[in-house]
Amino acid sequence: MLKIALLGAESTGKTQLAQALADSLRARGHNVALVPEWLRTWCDQAGRTPRADEQLDIARTQAAHIAQVPAATEYLLADTTPLMTAVYSDLLFGDDTLYPLAWELQRGFDMTLVTGLDLPWVADGLQRDGQHMREPVDTRLRAALAGGGIAYQVVYGRGIARSAHALHAIDSIAGGADKPCATGLFSAQKPWAWNCEKCSDPVCEHRLFSGLLNR
């Protein structure tokens, strides 16, 4: 099973991207499991956003839903993971106690995709805190990934381009469009890391982002 996590600040297209990737992979004939964001369901059911003391249970429930995916599944796409809960718990409540659990679970993924801030902010339900929160969340998320020693790829682009960039990243470790988990390109025993030594260089990323906008 190739496990892919989609993380990012609010209104950066995680849910749409996860669905687009699932549709593309299924169209290729693959068995795909898409695990939705539990926080959205929680807020809809409770009619409010969670308190500080409810963050741990939300993180554990998200983790449980991910763990319930059958082992025979070829691709697991997680529309957020407990690491996002840890980030929000840290940022909103000053509670950093969820990071150890979140890091351990995040290291179990073969790829972590972070959605960039190039999409316009759109109000969507109780879990949205506002456009002003996107940059602080993005910054805290990247710091959390670095703190856990977790490699990631930022995904930019609008519409089809965004999903195409993400799919290309997935193919780069899965062995191509019709060779999931090809020997030599992907190993479940080793953490995935990008070959580009500049992948976390903010200047390099800025050049990439600028190039995409210019196109």
FIKOLZA-1660 file (N, C-alpha, C; in steps of 0.1 Angstrom, whole numbers, plus 5000, padded with zeros to 4 digits):
% residues 215
   i   px   py   pz ch aa at
   1 5008 4988 5000  A  M  N
   1 5000 5000 5000  A  M CA
   1 5009 5012 5000  A  M  C
   2 5006 5022 4991  A  L  N
   2 5012 5035 4991  A  L CA
   2 5004 5045 4998  A  L  C
   3 5009 5050 5009  A  K  N
   3 5001 5059 5018  A  K CA
   3 5005 5074 5016  A  K  C
   4 4996 5082 5012  A  I  N
   4 4998 5096 5008  A  I CA
   4 4990 5105 5017  A  I  C
   5 4996 5114 5023  A  A  N
   5 4990 5124 5032  A  A CA
   5 4989 5137 5025  A  A  C
   6 4977 5144 5026  A  L  N
   6 4975 5157 5021  A  L CA
   6 4973 5167 5032  A  L  C
   7 4983 5176 5034  A  L  N
   7 4982 5185 5045  A  L CA
   7 4982 5200 5040  A  L  C
   8 4978 5209 5048  A  G  N
   8 4978 5223 5043  A  G CA
   8 4969 5232 5051  A  G  C
   9 4971 5245 5050  A  A  N
   9 4962 5254 5057  A  A CA
   9 4948 5254 5051  A  A  C
  10 4939 5260 5058  A  E  N
  10 4925 5260 5053  A  E CA
  10 4923 5267 5040  A  E  C
  11 4914 5262 5032  A  S  N
  11 4910 5267 5019  A  S CA
  11 4922 5267 5009  A  S  C
  12 4930 5256 5010  A  T  N
  12 4941 5254 5000  A  T CA
  12 4938 5242 4991  A  T  C
  13 4926 5238 4991  A  G  N
  13 4922 5227 4981  A  G CA
  13 4925 5213 4985  A  G  C
  14 4927 5210 4998  A  K  N
  14 4931 5196 5001  A  K CA
  14 4920 5186 4997  A  K  C
  15 4908 5189 5001  A  T  N
  15 4897 5180 4998  A  T CA
  15 4895 5178 4983  A  T  C
  16 4895 5189 4976  A  Q  N
  16 4893 5188 4961  A  Q CA
  16 4905 5180 4955  A  Q  C
  17 4917 5183 4960  A  L  N
  17 4929 5176 4954  A  L CA
  17 4928 5161 4957  A  L  C
  18 4924 5158 4970  A  A  N
  18 4924 5144 4973  A  A CA
  18 4914 5136 4965  A  A  C
  19 4902 5142 4962  A  Q  N
  19 4892 5136 4953  A  Q CA
  19 4897 5135 4939  A  Q  C
  20 4904 5145 4934  A  A  N
  20 4909 5145 4920  A  A CA
  20 4919 5134 4919  A  A  C
  21 4928 5132 4929  A  L  N
  21 4938 5122 4928  A  L CA
  21 4932 5108 4929  A  L  C
  22 4922 5106 4938  A  A  N
  22 4915 5094 4939  A  A CA
  22 4908 5090 4925  A  A  C
  23 4902 5100 4919  A  D  N
  23 4895 5097 4906  A  D CA
  23 4905 5093 4895  A  D  C
  24 4916 5100 4895  A  S  N
  24 4927 5097 4885  A  S CA
  24 4933 5083 4887  A  S  C
  25 4936 5080 4899  A  L  N
  25 4942 5067 4902  A  L CA
  25 4932 5056 4899  A  L  C
  26 4919 5058 4903  A  R  N
  26 4909 5048 4900  A  R CA
  26 4906 5046 4885  A  R  C
  27 4908 5057 4878  A  A  N
  27 4906 5056 4863  A  A CA
  27 4917 5048 4857  A  A  C
  28 4928 5047 4864  A  R  N
  28 4939 5038 4859  A  R CA
  28 4937 5024 4863  A  R  C
  29 4926 5021 4871  A  G  N
  29 4923 5007 4875  A  G CA
  29 4929 5004 4888  A  G  C
  30 4933 5013 4896  A  H  N
  30 4939 5010 4909  A  H CA
  30 4928 5010 4920  A  H  C
  31 4931 5003 4931  A  N  N
  31 4922 5002 4943  A  N CA
  31 4926 5014 4952  A  N  C
  32 4918 5023 4954  A  V  N
  32 4921 5035 4961  A  V CA
  32 4911 5037 4973  A  V  C
  33 4917 5041 4985  A  A  N
  33 4909 5044 4996  A  A CA
  33 4911 5059 5000  A  A  C
  34 4901 5067 5001  A  L  N
  34 4902 5081 5004  A  L CA
  34 4896 5083 5018  A  L  C
  35 4904 5087 5027  A  V  N
  35 4900 5089 5041  A  V CA
  35 4897 5104 5043  A  V  C
  36 4885 5108 5045  A  P  N
  36 4881 5122 5046  A  P CA
  36 4886 5128 5060  A  P  C
  37 4885 5141 5060  A  E  N
  37 4889 5149 5072  A  E CA
  37 4878 5147 5083  A  E  C
  38 4882 5141 5095  A  W  N
  38 4872 5139 5105  A  W CA
  38 4868 5152 5111  A  W  C
  39 4876 5162 5112  A  L  N
  39 4873 5175 5118  A  L CA
  39 4860 5181 5112  A  L  C
  40 4859 5180 5099  A  R  N
  40 4848 5186 5092  A  R CA
  40 4835 5179 5097  A  R  C
  41 4835 5166 5098  A  T  N
  41 4823 5159 5103  A  T CA
  41 4820 5162 5117  A  T  C
  42 4831 5163 5125  A  W  N
  42 4829 5166 5139  A  W CA
  42 4823 5180 5141  A  W  C
  43 4827 5190 5134  A  C  N
  43 4821 5203 5135  A  C CA
  43 4807 5204 5131  A  C  C
  44 4804 5196 5120  A  D  N
  44 4790 5196 5115  A  D CA
  44 4781 5189 5125  A  D  C
  45 4786 5179 5132  A  Q  N
  45 4778 5171 5142  A  Q CA
  45 4776 5179 5155  A  Q  C
  46 4787 5186 5159  A  A  N
  46 4786 5194 5172  A  A CA
  46 4781 5208 5170  A  A  C
  47 4781 5213 5158  A  G  N
  47 4776 5226 5155  A  G CA
  47 4785 5237 5161  A  G  C
  48 4798 5234 5162  A  R  N
  48 4808 5243 5167  A  R CA
  48 4822 5238 5164  A  R  C
  49 4832 5246 5167  A  T  N
  49 4846 5241 5166  A  T CA
  49 4850 5235 5179  A  T  C
  50 4860 5226 5179  A  P  N
  50 4864 5219 5191  A  P CA
  50 4872 5228 5201  A  P  C
  51 4870 5224 5214  A  R  N
  51 4878 5230 5225  A  R CA
  51 4892 5224 5225  A  R  C
  52 4901 5230 5234  A  A  N
  52 4914 5225 5235  A  A CA
  52 4914 5211 5240  A  A  C
  53 4905 5207 5250  A  D  N
  53 4905 5194 5255  A  D CA
  53 4899 5183 5246  A  D  C
  54 4894 5187 5234  A  E  N
  54 4888 5178 5225  A  E CA
  54 4898 5175 5213  A  E  C
  55 4909 5181 5213  A  Q  N
  55 4918 5180 5201  A  Q CA
  55 4924 5166 5201  A  Q  C
  56 4928 5160 5212  A  L  N
  56 4934 5147 5212  A  L CA
  56 4925 5136 5207  A  L  C
  57 4912 5137 5211  A  D  N
  57 4902 5127 5206  A  D CA
  57 4900 5128 5191  A  D  C
  58 4900 5141 5186  A  I  N
  58 4899 5143 5171  A  I CA
  58 4911 5137 5164  A  I  C
  59 4923 5139 5169  A  A  N
  59 4935 5133 5163  A  A CA
  59 4935 5118 5163  A  A  C
  60 4931 5113 5174  A  R  N
  60 4930 5098 5175  A  R CA
  60 4919 5092 5166  A  R  C
  61 4908 5099 5164  A  T  N
  61 4898 5094 5155  A  T CA
  61 4902 5094 5141  A  T  C
  62 4909 5105 5137  A  Q  N
  62 4915 5106 5123  A  Q CA
  62 4924 5095 5121  A  Q  C
  63 4933 5092 5131  A  A  N
  63 4943 5081 5130  A  A CA
  63 4936 5068 5129  A  A  C
  64 4925 5066 5136  A  A  N
  64 4918 5053 5136  A  A CA
  64 4911 5051 5122  A  A  C
  65 4906 5061 5116  A  H  N
  65 4900 5060 5103  A  H CA
  65 4910 5056 5093  A  H  C
  66 4922 5061 5094  A  I  N
  66 4933 5058 5085  A  I CA
  66 4937 5044 5087  A  I  C
  67 4938 5039 5099  A  A  N
  67 4943 5026 5103  A  A CA
  67 4933 5015 5098  A  A  C
  68 4920 5019 5096  A  Q  N
  68 4910 5009 5093  A  Q CA
  68 4910 5006 5078  A  Q  C
  69 4918 5013 5070  A  V  N
  69 4918 5010 5055  A  V CA
  69 4924 4996 5053  A  V  C
  70 4918 4987 5045  A  P  N
  70 4923 4974 5043  A  P CA
  70 4937 4973 5037  A  P  C
  71 4945 4964 5042  A  A  N
  71 4959 4963 5038  A  A CA
  71 4960 4960 5023  A  A  C
  72 4950 4955 5017  A  A  N
  72 4951 4951 5003  A  A CA
  72 4949 4964 4994  A  A  C
  73 4946 4975 5000  A  T  N
  73 4944 4987 4992  A  T CA
  73 4957 4991 4985  A  T  C
  74 4957 4995 4973  A  E  N
  74 4969 4999 4966  A  E CA
  74 4973 5013 4970  A  E  C
  75 4964 5023 4970  A  Y  N
  75 4967 5037 4974  A  Y CA
  75 4958 5041 4985  A  Y  C
  76 4964 5047 4995  A  L  N
  76 4956 5053 5006  A  L CA
  76 4958 5068 5005  A  L  C
  77 4948 5076 5004  A  L  N
  77 4949 5091 5003  A  L CA
  77 4942 5096 5016  A  L  C
  78 4949 5103 5024  A  A  N
  78 4944 5108 5037  A  A CA
  78 4942 5123 5035  A  A  C
  79 4930 5128 5036  A  D  N
  79 4927 5142 5035  A  D CA
  79 4929 5148 5049  A  D  C
  80 4941 5150 5052  A  T  N
  80 4947 5155 5065  A  T CA
  80 4950 5143 5074  A  T  C
  81 4958 5146 5084  A  T  N
  81 4963 5136 5094  A  T CA
  81 4963 5143 5107  A  T  C
  82 4966 5135 5118  A  P  N
  82 4967 5141 5131  A  P CA
  82 4977 5152 5132  A  P  C
  83 4987 5153 5123  A  L  N
  83 4996 5164 5124  A  L CA
  83 4990 5177 5122  A  L  C
  84 4979 5178 5114  A  M  N
  84 4972 5191 5112  A  M CA
  84 4965 5195 5126  A  M  C
  85 4960 5185 5132  A  T  N
  85 4953 5187 5145  A  T CA
  85 4964 5192 5155  A  T  C
  86 4975 5186 5155  A  A  N
  86 4986 5191 5164  A  A CA
  86 4990 5205 5161  A  A  C
  87 4991 5209 5148  A  V  N
  87 4995 5222 5144  A  V CA
  87 4984 5232 5149  A  V  C
  88 4972 5229 5147  A  Y  N
  88 4961 5239 5152  A  Y CA
  88 4960 5239 5167  A  Y  C
  89 4962 5228 5174  A  S  N
  89 4962 5228 5188  A  S CA
  89 4974 5236 5194  A  S  C
  90 4985 5236 5187  A  D  N
  90 4997 5244 5191  A  D CA
  90 4994 5259 5188  A  D  C
  91 4989 5262 5177  A  L  N
  91 4987 5276 5172  A  L CA
  91 4976 5282 5180  A  L  C
  92 4965 5276 5182  A  L  N
  92 4953 5282 5188  A  L CA
  92 4953 5281 5203  A  L  C
  93 4958 5270 5209  A  F  N
  93 4957 5268 5223  A  F CA
  93 4971 5268 5230  A  F  C
  94 4982 5269 5223  A  G  N
  94 4995 5268 5229  A  G CA
  94 4998 5255 5235  A  G  C
  95 4992 5244 5229  A  D  N
  95 4994 5231 5234  A  D CA
  95 5002 5223 5223  A  D  C
  96 5014 5219 5227  A  D  N
  96 5023 5212 5217  A  D CA
  96 5024 5197 5221  A  D  C
  97 5015 5192 5229  A  T  N
  97 5017 5179 5234  A  T CA
  97 5012 5168 5224  A  T  C
  98 5006 5172 5213  A  L  N
  98 5001 5163 5203  A  L CA
  98 5012 5159 5193  A  L  C
  99 5023 5167 5193  A  Y  N
  99 5033 5164 5182  A  Y CA
  99 5039 5151 5182  A  Y  C
 100 5043 5145 5194  A  P  N
 100 5049 5132 5194  A  P CA
 100 5041 5121 5187  A  P  C
 101 5028 5121 5191  A  L  N
 101 5019 5111 5185  A  L CA
 101 5017 5114 5170  A  L  C
 102 5016 5127 5166  A  A  N
 102 5014 5130 5152  A  A CA
 102 5026 5127 5144  A  A  C
 103 5038 5130 5149  A  W  N
 103 5050 5127 5142  A  W CA
 103 5051 5112 5139  A  W  C
 104 5049 5104 5149  A  E  N
 104 5050 5089 5148  A  E CA
 104 5040 5084 5137  A  E  C
 105 5028 5089 5137  A  L  N
 105 5019 5085 5127  A  L CA
 105 5022 5090 5113  A  L  C
 106 5027 5103 5112  A  Q  N
 106 5031 5109 5099  A  Q CA
 106 5042 5101 5093  A  Q  C
 107 5052 5096 5100  A  R  N
 107 5063 5089 5095  A  R CA
 107 5059 5076 5089  A  R  C
 108 5046 5072 5091  A  G  N
 108 5041 5059 5085  A  G CA
 108 5036 5062 5071  A  G  C
 109 5036 5074 5066  A  F  N
 109 5032 5077 5053  A  F CA
 109 5044 5077 5043  A  F  C
 110 5041 5073 5031  A  D  N
 110 5052 5072 5021  A  D CA
 110 5054 5086 5014  A  D  C
 111 5044 5094 5015  A  M  N
 111 5046 5107 5008  A  M CA
 111 5037 5117 5016  A  M  C
 112 5042 5129 5018  A  T  N
 112 5034 5140 5024  A  T CA
 112 5033 5151 5014  A  T  C
 113 5021 5155 5010  A  L  N
 113 5019 5166 5000  A  L CA
 113 5013 5178 5008  A  L  C
 114 5019 5190 5007  A  V  N
 114 5014 5202 5013  A  V CA
 114 5008 5211 5003  A  V  C
 115 4996 5215 5004  A  T  N
 115 4990 5224 4994  A  T CA
 115 4994 5238 4997  A  T  C
 116 4998 5244 4986  A  G  N
 116 5003 5258 4986  A  G CA
 116 4992 5268 4988  A  G  C
 117 4996 5281 4991  A  L  N
 117 4987 5292 4994  A  L CA
 117 4983 5300 4982  A  L  C
 118 4984 5294 4970  A  D  N
 118 4981 5302 4958  A  D CA
 118 4966 5302 4954  A  D  C
 119 4958 5295 4961  A  L  N
 119 4944 5295 4958  A  L CA
 119 4937 5306 4967  A  L  C
 120 4926 5312 4961  A  P  N
 120 4919 5322 4969  A  P CA
 120 4912 5316 4981  A  P  C
 121 4911 5323 4992  A  W  N
 121 4904 5318 5004  A  W CA
 121 4889 5319 5002  A  W  C
 122 4882 5308 5006  A  V  N
 122 4868 5307 5004  A  V CA
 122 4862 5302 5018  A  V  C
 123 4852 5309 5023  A  A  N
 123 4845 5305 5035  A  A CA
 123 4838 5291 5033  A  A  C
 124 4840 5282 5043  A  D  N
 124 4834 5269 5041  A  D CA
 124 4832 5262 5054  A  D  C
 125 4821 5265 5061  A  G  N
 125 4818 5257 5073  A  G CA
 125 4825 5263 5086  A  G  C
 126 4822 5256 5097  A  L  N
 126 4826 5261 5110  A  L CA
 126 4841 5260 5112  A  L  C
 127 4848 5250 5105  A  Q  N
 127 4862 5248 5107  A  Q CA
 127 4871 5259 5101  A  Q  C
 128 4866 5268 5094  A  R  N
 128 4874 5279 5088  A  R CA
 128 4876 5290 5098  A  R  C
 129 4888 5294 5100  A  D  N
 129 4891 5305 5110  A  D CA
 129 4893 5318 5103  A  D  C
 130 4895 5318 5090  A  G  N
 130 4897 5331 5083  A  G CA
 130 4910 5332 5075  A  G  C
 131 4910 5340 5065  A  Q  N
 131 4921 5341 5056  A  Q CA
 131 4934 5345 5064  A  Q  C
 132 4933 5353 5074  A  H  N
 132 4945 5357 5082  A  H CA
 132 4952 5345 5088  A  H  C
 133 4946 5334 5089  A  M  N
 133 4952 5322 5096  A  M CA
 133 4960 5314 5086  A  M  C
 134 4959 5316 5073  A  R  N
 134 4965 5306 5064  A  R CA
 134 4980 5307 5065  A  R  C
 135 4986 5318 5065  A  E  N
 135 5001 5319 5065  A  E CA
 135 5006 5314 5078  A  E  C
 136 5001 5318 5090  A  P  N
 136 5006 5312 5102  A  P CA
 136 5005 5297 5103  A  P  C
 137 4994 5292 5098  A  V  N
 137 4992 5277 5098  A  V CA
 137 5002 5271 5089  A  V  C
 138 5004 5276 5077  A  D  N
 138 5014 5271 5068  A  D CA
 138 5028 5271 5073  A  D  C
 139 5031 5282 5080  A  T  N
 139 5044 5283 5086  A  T CA
 139 5046 5273 5097  A  T  C
 140 5036 5272 5106  A  R  N
 140 5037 5262 5117  A  R CA
 140 5037 5248 5112  A  R  C
 141 5030 5245 5101  A  L  N
 141 5030 5232 5096  A  L CA
 141 5044 5228 5090  A  L  C
 142 5050 5237 5083  A  R  N
 142 5063 5234 5078  A  R CA
 142 5073 5232 5089  A  R  C
 143 5072 5240 5099  A  A  N
 143 5081 5239 5111  A  A CA
 143 5079 5225 5118  A  A  C
 144 5066 5221 5118  A  A  N
 144 5063 5208 5124  A  A CA
 144 5069 5196 5116  A  A  C
 145 5067 5197 5103  A  L  N
 145 5073 5187 5095  A  L CA
 145 5088 5186 5096  A  L  C
 146 5094 5198 5096  A  A  N
 146 5109 5198 5098  A  A CA
 146 5113 5193 5112  A  A  C
 147 5105 5196 5122  A  G  N
 147 5108 5192 5135  A  G CA
 147 5107 5177 5137  A  G  C
 148 5098 5171 5129  A  G  N
 148 5097 5156 5129  A  G CA
 148 5105 5149 5119  A  G  C
 149 5114 5157 5112  A  G  N
 149 5122 5151 5102  A  G CA
 149 5115 5144 5090  A  G  C
 150 5104 5150 5086  A  I  N
 150 5095 5145 5076  A  I CA
 150 5096 5152 5063  A  I  C
 151 5099 5146 5053  A  A  N
 151 5101 5152 5039  A  A CA
 151 5087 5155 5034  A  A  C
 152 5086 5165 5026  A  Y  N
 152 5073 5168 5020  A  Y CA
 152 5075 5176 5006  A  Y  C
 153 5064 5176 4999  A  Q  N
 153 5064 5183 4986  A  Q CA
 153 5053 5193 4986  A  Q  C
 154 5055 5205 4982  A  V  N
 154 5045 5215 4981  A  V CA
 154 5038 5215 4967  A  V  C
 155 5025 5215 4967  A  V  N
 155 5018 5214 4954  A  V CA
 155 5011 5227 4951  A  V  C
 156 5014 5233 4939  A  Y  N
 156 5008 5245 4935  A  Y CA
 156 5000 5243 4922  A  Y  C
 157 4993 5253 4918  A  G  N
 157 4986 5252 4905  A  G CA
 157 4971 5253 4907  A  G  C
 158 4964 5257 4896  A  R  N
 158 4950 5258 4897  A  R CA
 158 4943 5247 4889  A  R  C
 159 4932 5242 4894  A  G  N
 159 4924 5232 4887  A  G CA
 159 4932 5219 4884  A  G  C
 160 4931 5216 4871  A  I  N
 160 4938 5203 4866  A  I CA
 160 4953 5204 4868  A  I  C
 161 4959 5216 4867  A  A  N
 161 4973 5217 4869  A  A CA
 161 4977 5212 4883  A  A  C
 162 4969 5216 4893  A  R  N
 162 4973 5212 4907  A  R CA
 162 4973 5197 4909  A  R  C
 163 4963 5191 4904  A  S  N
 163 4962 5176 4905  A  S CA
 163 4972 5169 4897  A  S  C
 164 4976 5175 4885  A  A  N
 164 4986 5169 4876  A  A CA
 164 5000 5170 4883  A  A  C
 165 5003 5181 4890  A  H  N
 165 5015 5182 4897  A  H CA
 165 5016 5172 4908  A  H  C
 166 5005 5170 4916  A  A  N
 166 5005 5161 4927  A  A CA
 166 5006 5146 4921  A  A  C
 167 4999 5143 4911  A  L  N
 167 5000 5130 4905  A  L CA
 167 5014 5127 4900  A  L  C
 168 5020 5137 4894  A  H  N
 168 5034 5135 4889  A  H CA
 168 5043 5131 4901  A  H  C
 169 5041 5138 4913  A  A  N
 169 5049 5135 4924  A  A CA
 169 5047 5121 4929  A  A  C
 170 5034 5117 4929  A  I  N
 170 5031 5103 4933  A  I CA
 170 5037 5093 4924  A  I  C
 171 5036 5095 4911  A  D  N
 171 5042 5086 4901  A  D CA
 171 5057 5085 4903  A  D  C
 172 5063 5096 4908  A  S  N
 172 5078 5096 4909  A  S CA
 172 5083 5086 4919  A  S  C
 173 5074 5082 4929  A  I  N
 173 5078 5072 4939  A  I CA
 173 5071 5059 4937  A  I  C
 174 5060 5059 4929  A  A  N
 174 5052 5047 4927  A  A CA
 174 5057 5039 4915  A  A  C
 175 5066 5044 4907  A  G  N
 175 5072 5037 4896  A  G CA
 175 5064 5040 4883  A  G  C
 176 5056 5050 4882  A  G  N
 176 5049 5053 4870  A  G CA
 176 5034 5051 4870  A  G  C
 177 5028 5054 4859  A  A  N
 177 5013 5054 4859  A  A CA
 177 5007 5040 4861  A  A  C
 178 5015 5030 4856  A  D  N
 178 5009 5016 4857  A  D CA
 178 5018 5007 4865  A  D  C
 179 5027 5012 4873  A  K  N
 179 5036 5004 4881  A  K CA
 179 5037 5008 4896  A  K  C
 180 5026 5007 4903  A  P  N
 180 5026 5011 4917  A  P CA
 180 5036 5004 4925  A  P  C
 181 5044 5011 4933  A  C  N
 181 5054 5006 4943  A  C CA
 181 5064 4997 4935  A  C  C
 182 5070 5002 4924  A  A  N
 182 5080 4995 4917  A  A CA
 182 5092 4993 4925  A  A  C
 183 5098 4982 4924  A  T  N
 183 5111 4979 4931  A  T CA
 183 5122 4989 4927  A  T  C
 184 5129 4994 4937  A  G  N
 184 5140 5003 4934  A  G CA
 184 5135 5018 4934  A  G  C
 185 5122 5020 4932  A  L  N
 185 5117 5034 4932  A  L CA
 185 5110 5037 4945  A  L  C
 186 5105 5027 4951  A  F  N
 186 5097 5029 4964  A  F CA
 186 5100 5018 4973  A  F  C
 187 5102 5021 4986  A  S  N
 187 5104 5011 4996  A  S CA
 187 5096 5014 5008  A  S  C
 188 5088 5005 5012  A  A  N
 188 5079 5007 5024  A  A CA
 188 5087 5008 5037  A  A  C
 189 5100 5002 5036  A  Q  N
 189 5108 5002 5048  A  Q CA
 189 5116 5014 5051  A  Q  C
 190 5117 5023 5041  A  K  N
 190 5125 5035 5043  A  K CA
 190 5116 5048 5041  A  K  C
 191 5119 5058 5049  A  P  N
 191 5111 5070 5047  A  P CA
 191 5114 5077 5034  A  P  C
 192 5104 5082 5027  A  W  N
 192 5106 5088 5014  A  W CA
 192 5112 5101 5015  A  W  C
 193 5121 5105 5006  A  A  N
 193 5128 5118 5006  A  A CA
 193 5130 5122 4992  A  A  C
 194 5129 5135 4990  A  W  N
 194 5131 5140 4976  A  W CA
 194 5146 5140 4973  A  W  C
 195 5149 5138 4960  A  N  N
 195 5163 5138 4956  A  N CA
 195 5169 5152 4956  A  N  C
 196 5161 5162 4953  A  C  N
 196 5166 5176 4952  A  C CA
 196 5170 5181 4966  A  C  C
 197 5182 5184 4967  A  E  N
 197 5187 5189 4980  A  E CA
 197 5182 5203 4984  A  E  C
 198 5176 5210 4974  A  K  N
 198 5171 5223 4976  A  K CA
 198 5156 5223 4979  A  K  C
 199 5150 5211 4981  A  C  N
 199 5135 5210 4981  A  C CA
 199 5129 5218 4992  A  C  C
 200 5136 5221 5003  A  S  N
 200 5131 5229 5014  A  S CA
 200 5136 5243 5014  A  S  C
 201 5143 5247 5004  A  D  N
 201 5149 5260 5003  A  D CA
 201 5137 5270 4999  A  D  C
 202 5134 5280 5008  A  P  N
 202 5123 5289 5005  A  P CA
 202 5125 5297 4993  A  P  C
 203 5138 5301 4990  A  V  N
 203 5141 5309 4979  A  V CA
 203 5138 5301 4966  A  V  C
 204 5142 5288 4966  A  C  N
 204 5140 5280 4954  A  C CA
 204 5125 5278 4952  A  C  C
 205 5118 5276 4963  A  E  N
 205 5103 5274 4962  A  E CA
 205 5097 5287 4957  A  E  C
 206 5102 5298 4961  A  H  N
 206 5096 5311 4956  A  H CA
 206 5098 5312 4941  A  H  C
 207 5109 5308 4936  A  R  N
 207 5111 5308 4922  A  R CA
 207 5102 5299 4914  A  R  C
 208 5099 5287 4920  A  L  N
 208 5090 5278 4914  A  L CA
 208 5076 5284 4914  A  L  C
 209 5071 5290 4925  A  F  N
 209 5058 5295 4926  A  F CA
 209 5057 5307 4916  A  F  C
 210 5067 5315 4915  A  S  N
 210 5066 5327 4906  A  S CA
 210 5065 5322 4892  A  S  C
 211 5073 5312 4889  A  G  N
 211 5072 5306 4875  A  G CA
 211 5058 5301 4871  A  G  C
 212 5052 5294 4881  A  L  N
 212 5038 5289 4879  A  L CA
 212 5028 5300 4876  A  L  C
 213 5030 5311 4884  A  L  N
 213 5020 5322 4883  A  L CA
 213 5022 5329 4869  A  L  C
 214 5035 5330 4865  A  N  N
 214 5038 5337 4852  A  N CA
 214 5032 5329 4841  A  N  C
 215 5032 5316 4842  A  R  N
 215 5026 5308 4831  A  R CA
 215 5011 5308 4831  A  R  C
% end
